[in-house]
Amino acid sequence: MKTLSLKLDKEIFEETEAIIKDKKVARNRYINQALEFYNRYQMRKKLSAEFGEASDLSKESSSVIMAEFDALIEDDEAI
């Protein structure tokens, strides 16, 4: 475990305190769970963007390949 000192906005702190009191969970455990959740969210968001970029590249190359096939078919029909 690493020790961390942080400053929270008053509203966030008060909301967090109310939640941990209601859930009966330690503040440290709650913050660890919140950070784990947010880290997973950020990783999925990044992965989604990367998939989007790969999809766009795939669409472009598919269009080029289809155009080449069309040209081959047209050449074959001309013979």
Phi, psi and omega in degrees: 000143176255145176268137184223136174248130180217159177249132179246148171298146184303316182296318179295318179299312182296319178296317179297315180300319179296319181293313183292330176292317180293319182278347183055053179234149179293144180305315180301315180297316181297315180294320176300316180295320180296317179292321177299315179299314182293323177297316178297319178301314180295321179295319178293321178298317178295315180297320178298318178296320179294320177296321178298317178296317180296322179295318178298317179296321179295319178299316180298313182291327177296321179296319179296314180297317179297321178296321178294319177297317178300318179296320178296318179296316179297319178296320181293321180289332180287339183280000000 
